[in-house]
Amino acid sequence: MGKVEKIEQDVKALSPEELAEFRAWFLEYDWTAWDRQIERDVQNGRLDDLAEKALRDHAAGKTTRL
């Protein structure tokens, strides 16, 4: 059995309270990982093209106010 399958079994065995606690922990963990990835992408210039396109579109009046 692989790690993922073991984790799946363990999660299925949690009580509702434990599942809620795990879910809250995992959401925070996942959000933190996502934030770190975005920070790395920004530092490495991977989002520069998207930002430039967004600024061009806004300057050209192709955006709408939120």
C-alpha positions, 0 to 999 in steps of 0.5 A: 500500500502506498502512502496516499492510500494509507493516508486515505484509510487513516482519514476515513477512520477519523471521527467527525471531530478529528476530521474537522480538526484535520480539515482545518489543519490541511487547509492552512497547510495547503494555503501556506504552500500555495502562498510560498509557490506564488512568492517563488513565481513572483521572485522568478518573474513567472507572473510578469507576462500576466501582470503586463497583459493585465496592465495593458488591458486595463489601459486599453479600457478592457477591464470592468470595475469590481 
